């Protein structure tokens, strides 16, 4: 199974979706920094509920889909 190479390089602090080997490993992560060889250091919530830092390939990250509040217009002051 091949994946499409992504040219999306998120800056540090961006929240993204990590696509793991299977559906169970898909999780929301926060980008911490760039590493070498097309990899990124990200922070995720581990199995015991504590934050863990892992290094993943850039091609396994996707932007978050738009949420409910992203679609609403900001309130206008009258």
N, CA, C and O atoms as a Tripos MOL2 file, in Angstrom:
@<TRIPOS>MOLECULE
protein
  312   311    78     0     0
PROTEIN
NO_CHARGES

@<TRIPOS>ATOM
      1 N           0.8350   -1.1640    0.0000 N.3       1 UNK1
      2 CA          0.0000    0.0000    0.0000 C.3       1 UNK1
      3 C           0.8900    1.2410    0.0000 C.2       1 UNK1
      4 O           1.6340    1.4670    0.9540 O.2       1 UNK1
      5 N           0.8230    2.0260   -1.0330 N.am      2 UNK2
      6 CA          1.6500    3.2170   -1.1210 C.3       2 UNK2
      7 C           0.8560    4.4470   -0.7110 C.2       2 UNK2
      8 O          -0.3620    4.5120   -0.8790 O.2       2 UNK2
      9 N           1.5600    5.3940   -0.1830 N.am      3 UNK3
     10 CA          0.9280    6.6400    0.2380 C.3       3 UNK3
     11 C           1.3860    7.7550   -0.6800 C.2       3 UNK3
     12 O           2.4930    7.7270   -1.2180 O.2       3 UNK3
     13 N           0.5230    8.7280   -0.8470 N.am      4 UNK4
     14 CA          0.8490    9.8790   -1.6790 C.3       4 UNK4
     15 C           1.7860   10.7780   -0.8970 C.2       4 UNK4
     16 O           1.5220   11.1040    0.2600 O.2       4 UNK4
     17 N           2.8810   11.1800   -1.5280 N.am      5 UNK5
     18 CA          3.8370   12.0570   -0.8740 C.3       5 UNK5
     19 C           3.2090   13.4290   -0.6700 C.2       5 UNK5
     20 O           2.6040   13.9880   -1.5850 O.2       5 UNK5
     21 N           3.3570   13.9610    0.5250 N.am      6 UNK6
     22 CA          2.7710   15.2430    0.8650 C.3       6 UNK6
     23 C           3.8410   16.3170    0.8790 C.2       6 UNK6
     24 O           4.9310   16.1010    1.4090 O.2       6 UNK6
     25 N           3.5440   17.4620    0.3080 N.am      7 UNK7
     26 CA          4.4590   18.5870    0.3320 C.3       7 UNK7
     27 C           4.1350   19.5000    1.5080 C.2       7 UNK7
     28 O           4.7480   20.5570    1.6580 O.2       7 UNK7
     29 N           3.1720   19.0990    2.3470 N.am      8 UNK8
     30 CA          2.7500   19.9160    3.4700 C.3       8 UNK8
     31 C           3.7650   19.8020    4.5940 C.2       8 UNK8
     32 O           3.9710   18.7190    5.1420 O.2       8 UNK8
     33 N           4.3990   20.9100    4.9380 N.am      9 UNK9
     34 CA          5.3640   20.9450    6.0360 C.3       9 UNK9
     35 C           4.8190   21.8780    7.1030 C.2       9 UNK9
     36 O           4.9430   23.0970    6.9760 O.2       9 UNK9
     37 N           4.2170   21.3320    8.1510 N.am     10 UNK10
     38 CA          3.6180   22.1820    9.1730 C.3      10 UNK10
     39 C           4.6750   22.8490   10.0460 C.2      10 UNK10
     40 O           5.6810   22.2240   10.3810 O.2      10 UNK10
     41 N           4.4640   24.1000   10.4150 N.am     11 UNK11
     42 CA          5.4000   24.7600   11.3340 C.3      11 UNK11
     43 C           5.2220   24.2270   12.7560 C.2      11 UNK11
     44 O           4.2250   23.5710   13.0580 O.2      11 UNK11
     45 N           6.1780   24.5090   13.6140 N.am     12 UNK12
     46 CA          6.1110   24.0700   15.0080 C.3      12 UNK12
     47 C           4.8790   24.6610   15.6790 C.2      12 UNK12
     48 O           4.5490   25.8280   15.4700 O.2      12 UNK12
     49 N           4.2070   23.8580   16.4790 N.am     13 UNK13
     50 CA          3.0040   24.2870   17.1800 C.3      13 UNK13
     51 C           1.7140   23.9190   16.4690 C.2      13 UNK13
     52 O           0.6350   24.0830   17.0390 O.2      13 UNK13
     53 N           1.7950   23.4270   15.2400 N.am     14 UNK14
     54 CA          0.6160   23.0630   14.4710 C.3      14 UNK14
     55 C           0.0390   21.7380   14.9720 C.2      14 UNK14
     56 O           0.7780   20.8090   15.2960 O.2      14 UNK14
     57 N          -1.2750   21.6690   15.0280 N.am     15 UNK15
     58 CA         -1.9550   20.4240   15.3910 C.3      15 UNK15
     59 C          -2.3440   19.7190   14.0920 C.2      15 UNK15
     60 O          -2.9090   20.3360   13.1900 O.2      15 UNK15
     61 N          -2.0370   18.4230   14.0020 N.am     16 UNK16
     62 CA         -2.2720   17.6700   12.7740 C.3      16 UNK16
     63 C          -2.7380   16.2550   13.1170 C.2      16 UNK16
     64 O          -2.7810   15.8680   14.2850 O.2      16 UNK16
     65 N          -3.0830   15.4960   12.0850 N.am     17 UNK17
     66 CA         -3.4900   14.1040   12.2410 C.3      17 UNK17
     67 C          -2.3500   13.2080   11.7840 C.2      17 UNK17
     68 O          -1.8310   13.3650   10.6780 O.2      17 UNK17
     69 N          -1.9620   12.2660   12.6370 N.am     18 UNK18
     70 CA         -0.9370   11.2860   12.2970 C.3      18 UNK18
     71 C          -1.6220   10.0110   11.8300 C.2      18 UNK18
     72 O          -2.4580    9.4550   12.5420 O.2      18 UNK18
     73 N          -1.2740    9.5520   10.6470 N.am     19 UNK19
     74 CA         -1.8340    8.3210   10.0930 C.3      19 UNK19
     75 C          -0.8330    7.1970   10.3150 C.2      19 UNK19
     76 O           0.1850    7.1170    9.6270 O.2      19 UNK19
     77 N          -1.1240    6.3390   11.2690 N.am     20 UNK20
     78 CA         -0.2320    5.2410   11.6010 C.3      20 UNK20
     79 C          -0.3980    4.0640   10.6580 C.2      20 UNK20
     80 O          -1.0020    4.1850    9.5920 O.2      20 UNK20
     81 N           0.1460    2.9230   11.0630 N.am     21 UNK21
     82 CA          0.0900    1.7220   10.2180 C.3      21 UNK21
     83 C          -1.3230    1.1920   10.0390 C.2      21 UNK21
     84 O          -1.6430    0.6130    9.0010 O.2      21 UNK21
     85 N          -2.1620    1.3840   11.0320 N.am     22 UNK22
     86 CA         -3.5540    0.9540   10.9270 C.3      22 UNK22
     87 C          -4.4550    2.0200   11.5390 C.2      22 UNK22
     88 O          -3.9740    3.0230   12.0660 O.2      22 UNK22
     89 N          -5.7380    1.8020   11.4680 N.am     23 UNK23
     90 CA         -6.7010    2.8000   11.9350 C.3      23 UNK23
     91 C          -6.5710    3.0670   13.4350 C.2      23 UNK23
     92 O          -6.8570    4.1710   13.8970 O.2      23 UNK23
     93 N          -6.1480    2.0760   14.1810 N.am     24 UNK24
     94 CA         -6.0110    2.2290   15.6260 C.3      24 UNK24
     95 C          -4.8840    3.1930   15.9900 C.2      24 UNK24
     96 O          -4.9270    3.8070   17.0560 O.2      24 UNK24
     97 N          -3.8930    3.3350   15.1410 N.am     25 UNK25
     98 CA         -2.7610    4.2070   15.4140 C.3      25 UNK25
     99 C          -2.9510    5.6310   14.8970 C.2      25 UNK25
    100 O          -2.0290    6.4410   14.9950 O.2      25 UNK25
    101 N          -4.1090    5.9550   14.3570 N.am     26 UNK26
    102 CA         -4.3770    7.3140   13.9060 C.3      26 UNK26
    103 C          -4.6750    8.1680   15.1240 C.2      26 UNK26
    104 O          -5.5340    7.8250   15.9360 O.2      26 UNK26
    105 N          -3.9580    9.2930   15.2530 N.am     27 UNK27
    106 CA         -4.1470   10.1550   16.4180 C.3      27 UNK27
    107 C          -3.8530   11.6010   16.0810 C.2      27 UNK27
    108 O          -3.2340   11.8990   15.0590 O.2      27 UNK27
    109 N          -4.2930   12.4810   16.9290 N.am     28 UNK28
    110 CA         -4.0360   13.9070   16.7810 C.3      28 UNK28
    111 C          -2.7530   14.2290   17.5300 C.2      28 UNK28
    112 O          -2.5860   13.8450   18.6870 O.2      28 UNK28
    113 N          -1.8450   14.9380   16.8630 N.am     29 UNK29
    114 CA         -0.5430   15.2540   17.4410 C.3      29 UNK29
    115 C          -0.2580   16.7460   17.2840 C.2      29 UNK29
    116 O          -0.9130   17.4430   16.5090 O.2      29 UNK29
    117 N           0.7330   17.2160   18.0380 N.am     30 UNK30
    118 CA          1.2020   18.5980   17.9110 C.3      30 UNK30
    119 C           2.6520   18.5620   17.4750 C.2      30 UNK30
    120 O           3.4680   17.8600   18.0710 O.2      30 UNK30
    121 N           2.9760   19.3190   16.4330 N.am     31 UNK31
    122 CA          4.3360   19.3400   15.8900 C.3      31 UNK31
    123 C           5.2250   20.1450   16.8370 C.2      31 UNK31
    124 O           4.8900   21.2690   17.2120 O.2      31 UNK31
    125 N           6.3540   19.5620   17.2160 N.am     32 UNK32
    126 CA          7.3090   20.2250   18.1040 C.3      32 UNK32
    127 C           8.4460   20.8360   17.2930 C.2      32 UNK32
    128 O           8.7620   22.0130   17.4650 O.2      32 UNK32
    129 N           9.0710   20.0450   16.4040 N.am     33 UNK33
    130 CA         10.2200   20.5250   15.6440 C.3      33 UNK33
    131 C          10.4790   19.6390   14.4400 C.2      33 UNK33
    132 O           9.9420   18.5360   14.3370 O.2      33 UNK33
    133 N          11.3060   20.1320   13.5310 N.am     34 UNK34
    134 CA         11.7520   19.3290   12.3980 C.3      34 UNK34
    135 C          12.9510   18.4940   12.8280 C.2      34 UNK34
    136 O          13.8070   18.9640   13.5770 O.2      34 UNK34
    137 N          13.0080   17.2730   12.3580 N.am     35 UNK35
    138 CA         14.1700   16.4180   12.5660 C.3      35 UNK35
    139 C          14.8270   16.2110   11.1970 C.2      35 UNK35
    140 O          14.4720   16.8950   10.2380 O.2      35 UNK35
    141 N          15.7470   15.3110   11.0980 N.am     36 UNK36
    142 CA         16.4240   15.0910    9.8250 C.3      36 UNK36
    143 C          15.7300   14.0210    8.9940 C.2      36 UNK36
    144 O          14.9010   13.2650    9.5010 O.2      36 UNK36
    145 N          16.0760   13.9660    7.7230 N.am     37 UNK37
    146 CA         15.6030   12.9370    6.7790 C.3      37 UNK37
    147 C          14.0870   12.9220    6.6150 C.2      37 UNK37
    148 O          13.4860   11.8510    6.5390 O.2      37 UNK37
    149 N          13.4620   14.0970    6.5590 N.am     38 UNK38
    150 CA         12.0300   14.1630    6.3170 C.3      38 UNK38
    151 C          11.1750   13.7060    7.4870 C.2      38 UNK38
    152 O          10.0530   13.2380    7.2890 O.2      38 UNK38
    153 N          11.6820   13.8350    8.6830 N.am     39 UNK39
    154 CA         10.9410   13.4270    9.8740 C.3      39 UNK39
    155 C          10.6510   14.6330   10.7540 C.2      39 UNK39
    156 O          11.3220   15.6610   10.6640 O.2      39 UNK39
    157 N           9.6400   14.4900   11.6050 N.am     40 UNK40
    158 CA          9.2350   15.5480   12.5150 C.3      40 UNK40
    159 C           9.1270   14.9880   13.9250 C.2      40 UNK40
    160 O           8.7720   13.8250   14.1130 O.2      40 UNK40
    161 N           9.4310   15.8140   14.9070 N.am     41 UNK41
    162 CA          9.2220   15.4540   16.3050 C.3      41 UNK41
    163 C           7.8450   15.9770   16.6760 C.2      41 UNK41
    164 O           7.5660   17.1670   16.5290 O.2      41 UNK41
    165 N           6.9780   15.0790   17.1610 N.am     42 UNK42
    166 CA          5.6150   15.4560   17.5280 C.3      42 UNK42
    167 C           5.3350   15.0050   18.9510 C.2      42 UNK42
    168 O           6.0280   14.1480   19.4980 O.2      42 UNK42
    169 N           4.3100   15.5960   19.5360 N.am     43 UNK43
    170 CA          3.8820   15.2360   20.8780 C.3      43 UNK43
    171 C           2.4590   14.6960   20.7950 C.2      43 UNK43
    172 O           1.5960   15.2960   20.1550 O.2      43 UNK43
    173 N           2.2240   13.5710   21.4390 N.am     44 UNK44
    174 CA          0.9140   12.9380   21.4420 C.3      44 UNK44
    175 C           0.6160   12.4520   22.8560 C.2      44 UNK44
    176 O           1.4970   12.4490   23.7160 O.2      44 UNK44
    177 N          -0.6130   12.0490   23.0880 N.am     45 UNK45
    178 CA         -0.9880   11.4840   24.3850 C.3      45 UNK45
    179 C          -0.7420    9.9790   24.3160 C.2      45 UNK45
    180 O          -1.2800    9.3000   23.4420 O.2      45 UNK45
    181 N           0.0650    9.4630   25.2320 N.am     46 UNK46
    182 CA          0.4160    8.0530   25.2470 C.3      46 UNK46
    183 C          -0.6870    7.1770   25.8270 C.2      46 UNK46
    184 O          -1.7670    7.6590   26.1670 O.2      46 UNK46
    185 N          -0.4010    5.9010   25.9320 N.am     47 UNK47
    186 CA         -1.3950    4.9260   26.4100 C.3      47 UNK47
    187 C          -1.8020    5.1610   27.8540 C.2      47 UNK47
    188 O          -2.9400    4.8770   28.2300 O.2      47 UNK47
    189 N          -0.8950    5.6720   28.6630 N.am     48 UNK48
    190 CA         -1.2080    5.8960   30.0710 C.3      48 UNK48
    191 C          -1.6820    7.3240   30.3360 C.2      48 UNK48
    192 O          -1.8190    7.7260   31.4920 O.2      48 UNK48
    193 N          -1.9310    8.0850   29.2840 N.am     49 UNK49
    194 CA         -2.4790    9.4240   29.4350 C.3      49 UNK49
    195 C          -1.4570   10.5210   29.6380 C.2      49 UNK49
    196 O          -1.8230   11.6640   29.9090 O.2      49 UNK49
    197 N          -0.1830   10.1920   29.5120 N.am     50 UNK50
    198 CA          0.8530   11.2170   29.6570 C.3      50 UNK50
    199 C           1.3740   11.6020   28.2700 C.2      50 UNK50
    200 O           1.3970   10.7620   27.3700 O.2      50 UNK50
    201 N           1.7910   12.8580   28.0850 N.am     51 UNK51
    202 CA          2.3210   13.2700   26.7790 C.3      51 UNK51
    203 C           3.6450   12.5560   26.4720 C.2      51 UNK51
    204 O           4.5070   12.4280   27.3410 O.2      51 UNK51
    205 N           3.7920   12.0990   25.2390 N.am     52 UNK52
    206 CA          5.0260   11.4680   24.7830 C.3      52 UNK52
    207 C           5.4840   12.1630   23.5110 C.2      52 UNK52
    208 O           4.6610   12.6540   22.7390 O.2      52 UNK52
    209 N           6.7770   12.2060   23.2930 N.am     53 UNK53
    210 CA          7.3380   12.7780   22.0730 C.3      53 UNK53
    211 C           7.8610   11.6350   21.2130 C.2      53 UNK53
    212 O           8.5970   10.7680   21.6840 O.2      53 UNK53
    213 N           7.4680   11.6520   19.9510 N.am     54 UNK54
    214 CA          7.8910   10.6200   19.0180 C.3      54 UNK54
    215 C           8.3560   11.2840   17.7320 C.2      54 UNK54
    216 O           7.9870   12.4220   17.4440 O.2      54 UNK54
    217 N           9.1550   10.5800   16.9710 N.am     55 UNK55
    218 CA          9.6110   11.0560   15.6750 C.3      55 UNK55
    219 C           8.8760   10.2720   14.6010 C.2      55 UNK55
    220 O           8.8710    9.0410   14.6150 O.2      55 UNK55
    221 N           8.2530   10.9920   13.6660 N.am     56 UNK56
    222 CA          7.4780   10.3470   12.6120 C.3      56 UNK56
    223 C           7.8660   10.9240   11.2630 C.2      56 UNK56
    224 O           8.4700   11.9930   11.1840 O.2      56 UNK56
    225 N           7.5150   10.2130   10.2090 N.am     57 UNK57
    226 CA          7.7800   10.6930    8.8620 C.3      57 UNK57
    227 C           6.7880   11.7910    8.4990 C.2      57 UNK57
    228 O           5.6130   11.7330    8.8620 O.2      57 UNK57
    229 N           7.2800   12.7850    7.7820 N.am     58 UNK58
    230 CA          6.4580   13.9200    7.3750 C.3      58 UNK58
    231 C           5.2870   13.4790    6.5020 C.2      58 UNK58
    232 O           4.2080   14.0670    6.5760 O.2      58 UNK58
    233 N           5.4810   12.4650    5.6870 N.am     59 UNK59
    234 CA          4.4370   12.0080    4.7670 C.3      59 UNK59
    235 C           3.2510   11.3740    5.4910 C.2      59 UNK59
    236 O           2.1950   11.1960    4.8850 O.2      59 UNK59
    237 N           3.3980   11.0280    6.7770 N.am     60 UNK60
    238 CA          2.3070   10.4340    7.5440 C.3      60 UNK60
    239 C           1.4460   11.4630    8.2660 C.2      60 UNK60
    240 O           0.5290   11.0930    8.9980 O.2      60 UNK60
    241 N           1.7290   12.7540    8.0710 N.am     61 UNK61
    242 CA          0.9390   13.8100    8.6890 C.3      61 UNK61
    243 C          -0.0200   14.4210    7.6890 C.2      61 UNK61
    244 O           0.3300   14.6350    6.5280 O.2      61 UNK61
    245 N          -1.2160   14.6980    8.1370 N.am     62 UNK62
    246 CA         -2.2340   15.3650    7.3250 C.3      62 UNK62
    247 C          -2.8160   16.5130    8.1360 C.2      62 UNK62
    248 O          -2.8670   16.4330    9.3630 O.2      62 UNK62
    249 N          -3.2570   17.5850    7.4690 N.am     63 UNK63
    250 CA         -3.9090   18.6720    8.2110 C.3      63 UNK63
    251 C          -5.2250   18.1960    8.8160 C.2      63 UNK63
    252 O          -5.8670   17.2860    8.2930 O.2      63 UNK63
    253 N          -5.6150   18.8170    9.9130 N.am     64 UNK64
    254 CA         -6.8960   18.4810   10.5260 C.3      64 UNK64
    255 C          -8.0280   18.8970    9.6010 C.2      64 UNK64
    256 O          -7.9380   19.9370    8.9480 O.2      64 UNK64
    257 N          -9.0900   18.1070    9.5330 N.am     65 UNK65
    258 CA        -10.2460   18.5380    8.7390 C.3      65 UNK65
    259 C         -10.9100   19.7260    9.4220 C.2      65 UNK65
    260 O         -10.7540   19.9080   10.6300 O.2      65 UNK65
    261 N         -11.6440   20.5310    8.6730 N.am     66 UNK66
    262 CA        -12.2930   21.6840    9.3020 C.3      66 UNK66
    263 C         -13.3080   21.2270   10.3520 C.2      66 UNK66
    264 O         -14.0260   20.2450   10.1590 O.2      66 UNK66
    265 N         -13.3500   21.9490   11.4460 N.am     67 UNK67
    266 CA        -14.2800   21.6280   12.5170 C.3      67 UNK67
    267 C         -15.5320   22.4870   12.4330 C.2      67 UNK67
    268 O         -15.6650   23.3380   11.5540 O.2      67 UNK67
    269 N         -16.4280   22.2520   13.3480 N.am     68 UNK68
    270 CA        -17.6840   22.9760   13.3720 C.3      68 UNK68
    271 C         -17.4630   24.4710   13.5110 C.2      68 UNK68
    272 O         -18.1010   25.2550   12.8080 O.2      68 UNK68
    273 N         -16.5830   24.8780   14.3910 N.am     69 UNK69
    274 CA        -16.3910   26.2980   14.6560 C.3      69 UNK69
    275 C         -15.5100   26.9740   13.6150 C.2      69 UNK69
    276 O         -15.4510   28.2030   13.5720 O.2      69 UNK69
    277 N         -14.8300   26.2110   12.7840 N.am     70 UNK70
    278 CA        -14.0480   26.7960   11.6980 C.3      70 UNK70
    279 C         -14.9500   27.3350   10.6010 C.2      70 UNK70
    280 O         -14.5510   28.2320    9.8590 O.2      70 UNK70
    281 N         -16.1580   26.8030   10.4890 N.am     71 UNK71
    282 CA        -17.0680   27.1860    9.4160 C.3      71 UNK71
    283 C         -17.9010   28.4150    9.7630 C.2      71 UNK71
    284 O         -18.4570   29.0520    8.8690 O.2      71 UNK71
    285 N         -17.9930   28.7530   11.0390 N.am     72 UNK72
    286 CA        -18.8120   29.8830   11.4540 C.3      72 UNK72
    287 C         -18.0680   31.1920   11.2360 C.2      72 UNK72
    288 O         -16.8510   31.2620   11.4070 O.2      72 UNK72
    289 N         -18.8080   32.2250   10.8590 N.am     73 UNK73
    290 CA        -18.2220   33.5390   10.7130 C.3      73 UNK73
    291 C         -18.0670   34.1590   12.1010 C.2      73 UNK73
    292 O         -18.8780   33.8930   12.9880 O.2      73 UNK73
    293 N         -17.0360   34.9830   12.2990 N.am     74 UNK74
    294 CA        -16.8890   35.6320   13.5930 C.3      74 UNK74
    295 C         -18.0380   36.6050   13.8430 C.2      74 UNK74
    296 O         -18.5750   37.2070   12.9120 O.2      74 UNK74
    297 N         -18.3960   36.7450   15.0870 N.am     75 UNK75
    298 CA        -19.4970   37.6530   15.4480 C.3      75 UNK75
    299 C         -19.0890   39.0890   15.1490 C.2      75 UNK75
    300 O         -17.9580   39.5000   15.4120 O.2      75 UNK75
    301 N         -20.0160   39.8280   14.6060 N.am     76 UNK76
    302 CA        -19.7350   41.2300   14.2780 C.3      76 UNK76
    303 C         -20.2200   42.1220   15.4130 C.2      76 UNK76
    304 O         -21.2860   41.8950   15.9870 O.2      76 UNK76
    305 N         -19.4380   43.1190   15.7230 N.am     77 UNK77
    306 CA        -19.8270   44.0930   16.7470 C.3      77 UNK77
    307 C         -20.7990   45.0960   16.1180 C.2      77 UNK77
    308 O         -20.5480   45.6130   15.0300 O.2      77 UNK77
    309 N         -21.8820   45.3570   16.7920 N.am     78 UNK78
    310 CA        -22.8750   46.3060   16.2710 C.3      78 UNK78
    311 C         -22.6180   47.6920   16.7550 C.2      78 UNK78
    312 O         -23.3590   48.6130   16.4110 O.2      78 UNK78
@<TRIPOS>BOND
     1     1     2 1
     2     2     3 1
     3     3     4 2
     4     3     5 am
     5     5     6 1
     6     6     7 1
     7     7     8 2
     8     7     9 am
     9     9    10 1
    10    10    11 1
    11    11    12 2
    12    11    13 am
    13    13    14 1
    14    14    15 1
    15    15    16 2
    16    15    17 am
    17    17    18 1
    18    18    19 1
    19    19    20 2
    20    19    21 am
    21    21    22 1
    22    22    23 1
    23    23    24 2
    24    23    25 am
    25    25    26 1
    26    26    27 1
    27    27    28 2
    28    27    29 am
    29    29    30 1
    30    30    31 1
    31    31    32 2
    32    31    33 am
    33    33    34 1
    34    34    35 1
    35    35    36 2
    36    35    37 am
    37    37    38 1
    38    38    39 1
    39    39    40 2
    40    39    41 am
    41    41    42 1
    42    42    43 1
    43    43    44 2
    44    43    45 am
    45    45    46 1
    46    46    47 1
    47    47    48 2
    48    47    49 am
    49    49    50 1
    50    50    51 1
    51    51    52 2
    52    51    53 am
    53    53    54 1
    54    54    55 1
    55    55    56 2
    56    55    57 am
    57    57    58 1
    58    58    59 1
    59    59    60 2
    60    59    61 am
    61    61    62 1
    62    62    63 1
    63    63    64 2
    64    63    65 am
    65    65    66 1
    66    66    67 1
    67    67    68 2
    68    67    69 am
    69    69    70 1
    70    70    71 1
    71    71    72 2
    72    71    73 am
    73    73    74 1
    74    74    75 1
    75    75    76 2
    76    75    77 am
    77    77    78 1
    78    78    79 1
    79    79    80 2
    80    79    81 am
    81    81    82 1
    82    82    83 1
    83    83    84 2
    84    83    85 am
    85    85    86 1
    86    86    87 1
    87    87    88 2
    88    87    89 am
    89    89    90 1
    90    90    91 1
    91    91    92 2
    92    91    93 am
    93    93    94 1
    94    94    95 1
    95    95    96 2
    96    95    97 am
    97    97    98 1
    98    98    99 1
    99    99   100 2
   100    99   101 am
   101   101   102 1
   102   102   103 1
   103   103   104 2
   104   103   105 am
   105   105   106 1
   106   106   107 1
   107   107   108 2
   108   107   109 am
   109   109   110 1
   110   110   111 1
   111   111   112 2
   112   111   113 am
   113   113   114 1
   114   114   115 1
   115   115   116 2
   116   115   117 am
   117   117   118 1
   118   118   119 1
   119   119   120 2
   120   119   121 am
   121   121   122 1
   122   122   123 1
   123   123   124 2
   124   123   125 am
   125   125   126 1
   126   126   127 1
   127   127   128 2
   128   127   129 am
   129   129   130 1
   130   130   131 1
   131   131   132 2
   132   131   133 am
   133   133   134 1
   134   134   135 1
   135   135   136 2
   136   135   137 am
   137   137   138 1
   138   138   139 1
   139   139   140 2
   140   139   141 am
   141   141   142 1
   142   142   143 1
   143   143   144 2
   144   143   145 am
   145   145   146 1
   146   146   147 1
   147   147   148 2
   148   147   149 am
   149   149   150 1
   150   150   151 1
   151   151   152 2
   152   151   153 am
   153   153   154 1
   154   154   155 1
   155   155   156 2
   156   155   157 am
   157   157   158 1
   158   158   159 1
   159   159   160 2
   160   159   161 am
   161   161   162 1
   162   162   163 1
   163   163   164 2
   164   163   165 am
   165   165   166 1
   166   166   167 1
   167   167   168 2
   168   167   169 am
   169   169   170 1
   170   170   171 1
   171   171   172 2
   172   171   173 am
   173   173   174 1
   174   174   175 1
   175   175   176 2
   176   175   177 am
   177   177   178 1
   178   178   179 1
   179   179   180 2
   180   179   181 am
   181   181   182 1
   182   182   183 1
   183   183   184 2
   184   183   185 am
   185   185   186 1
   186   186   187 1
   187   187   188 2
   188   187   189 am
   189   189   190 1
   190   190   191 1
   191   191   192 2
   192   191   193 am
   193   193   194 1
   194   194   195 1
   195   195   196 2
   196   195   197 am
   197   197   198 1
   198   198   199 1
   199   199   200 2
   200   199   201 am
   201   201   202 1
   202   202   203 1
   203   203   204 2
   204   203   205 am
   205   205   206 1
   206   206   207 1
   207   207   208 2
   208   207   209 am
   209   209   210 1
   210   210   211 1
   211   211   212 2
   212   211   213 am
   213   213   214 1
   214   214   215 1
   215   215   216 2
   216   215   217 am
   217   217   218 1
   218   218   219 1
   219   219   220 2
   220   219   221 am
   221   221   222 1
   222   222   223 1
   223   223   224 2
   224   223   225 am
   225   225   226 1
   226   226   227 1
   227   227   228 2
   228   227   229 am
   229   229   230 1
   230   230   231 1
   231   231   232 2
   232   231   233 am
   233   233   234 1
   234   234   235 1
   235   235   236 2
   236   235   237 am
   237   237   238 1
   238   238   239 1
   239   239   240 2
   240   239   241 am
   241   241   242 1
   242   242   243 1
   243   243   244 2
   244   243   245 am
   245   245   246 1
   246   246   247 1
   247   247   248 2
   248   247   249 am
   249   249   250 1
   250   250   251 1
   251   251   252 2
   252   251   253 am
   253   253   254 1
   254   254   255 1
   255   255   256 2
   256   255   257 am
   257   257   258 1
   258   258   259 1
   259   259   260 2
   260   259   261 am
   261   261   262 1
   262   262   263 1
   263   263   264 2
   264   263   265 am
   265   265   266 1
   266   266   267 1
   267   267   268 2
   268   267   269 am
   269   269   270 1
   270   270   271 1
   271   271   272 2
   272   271   273 am
   273   273   274 1
   274   274   275 1
   275   275   276 2
   276   275   277 am
   277   277   278 1
   278   278   279 1
   279   279   280 2
   280   279   281 am
   281   281   282 1
   282   282   283 1
   283   283   284 2
   284   283   285 am
   285   285   286 1
   286   286   287 1
   287   287   288 2
   288   287   289 am
   289   289   290 1
   290   290   291 1
   291   291   292 2
   292   291   293 am
   293   293   294 1
   294   294   295 1
   295   295   296 2
   296   295   297 am
   297   297   298 1
   298   298   299 1
   299   299   300 2
   300   299   301 am
   301   301   302 1
   302   302   303 1
   303   303   304 2
   304   303   305 am
   305   305   306 1
   306   306   307 1
   307   307   308 2
   308   307   309 am
   309   309   310 1
   310   310   311 1
   311   311   312 2
@<TRIPOS>SUBSTRUCTURE
     1 UNK1         2 RESIDUE 1 A UNK
     2 UNK2         6 RESIDUE 1 A UNK
     3 UNK3        10 RESIDUE 1 A UNK
     4 UNK4        14 RESIDUE 1 A UNK
     5 UNK5        18 RESIDUE 1 A UNK
     6 UNK6        22 RESIDUE 1 A UNK
     7 UNK7        26 RESIDUE 1 A UNK
     8 UNK8        30 RESIDUE 1 A UNK
     9 UNK9        34 RESIDUE 1 A UNK
    10 UNK10       38 RESIDUE 1 A UNK
    11 UNK11       42 RESIDUE 1 A UNK
    12 UNK12       46 RESIDUE 1 A UNK
    13 UNK13       50 RESIDUE 1 A UNK
    14 UNK14       54 RESIDUE 1 A UNK
    15 UNK15       58 RESIDUE 1 A UNK
    16 UNK16       62 RESIDUE 1 A UNK
    17 UNK17       66 RESIDUE 1 A UNK
    18 UNK18       70 RESIDUE 1 A UNK
    19 UNK19       74 RESIDUE 1 A UNK
    20 UNK20       78 RESIDUE 1 A UNK
    21 UNK21       82 RESIDUE 1 A UNK
    22 UNK22       86 RESIDUE 1 A UNK
    23 UNK23       90 RESIDUE 1 A UNK
    24 UNK24       94 RESIDUE 1 A UNK
    25 UNK25       98 RESIDUE 1 A UNK
    26 UNK26      102 RESIDUE 1 A UNK
    27 UNK27      106 RESIDUE 1 A UNK
    28 UNK28      110 RESIDUE 1 A UNK
    29 UNK29      114 RESIDUE 1 A UNK
    30 UNK30      118 RESIDUE 1 A UNK
    31 UNK31      122 RESIDUE 1 A UNK
    32 UNK32      126 RESIDUE 1 A UNK
    33 UNK33      130 RESIDUE 1 A UNK
    34 UNK34      134 RESIDUE 1 A UNK
    35 UNK35      138 RESIDUE 1 A UNK
    36 UNK36      142 RESIDUE 1 A UNK
    37 UNK37      146 RESIDUE 1 A UNK
    38 UNK38      150 RESIDUE 1 A UNK
    39 UNK39      154 RESIDUE 1 A UNK
    40 UNK40      158 RESIDUE 1 A UNK
    41 UNK41      162 RESIDUE 1 A UNK
    42 UNK42      166 RESIDUE 1 A UNK
    43 UNK43      170 RESIDUE 1 A UNK
    44 UNK44      174 RESIDUE 1 A UNK
    45 UNK45      178 RESIDUE 1 A UNK
    46 UNK46      182 RESIDUE 1 A UNK
    47 UNK47      186 RESIDUE 1 A UNK
    48 UNK48      190 RESIDUE 1 A UNK
    49 UNK49      194 RESIDUE 1 A UNK
    50 UNK50      198 RESIDUE 1 A UNK
    51 UNK51      202 RESIDUE 1 A UNK
    52 UNK52      206 RESIDUE 1 A UNK
    53 UNK53      210 RESIDUE 1 A UNK
    54 UNK54      214 RESIDUE 1 A UNK
    55 UNK55      218 RESIDUE 1 A UNK
    56 UNK56      222 RESIDUE 1 A UNK
    57 UNK57      226 RESIDUE 1 A UNK
    58 UNK58      230 RESIDUE 1 A UNK
    59 UNK59      234 RESIDUE 1 A UNK
    60 UNK60      238 RESIDUE 1 A UNK
    61 UNK61      242 RESIDUE 1 A UNK
    62 UNK62      246 RESIDUE 1 A UNK
    63 UNK63      250 RESIDUE 1 A UNK
    64 UNK64      254 RESIDUE 1 A UNK
    65 UNK65      258 RESIDUE 1 A UNK
    66 UNK66      262 RESIDUE 1 A UNK
    67 UNK67      266 RESIDUE 1 A UNK
    68 UNK68      270 RESIDUE 1 A UNK
    69 UNK69      274 RESIDUE 1 A UNK
    70 UNK70      278 RESIDUE 1 A UNK
    71 UNK71      282 RESIDUE 1 A UNK
    72 UNK72      286 RESIDUE 1 A UNK
    73 UNK73      290 RESIDUE 1 A UNK
    74 UNK74      294 RESIDUE 1 A UNK
    75 UNK75      298 RESIDUE 1 A UNK
    76 UNK76      302 RESIDUE 1 A UNK
    77 UNK77      306 RESIDUE 1 A UNK
    78 UNK78      310 RESIDUE 1 A UNK
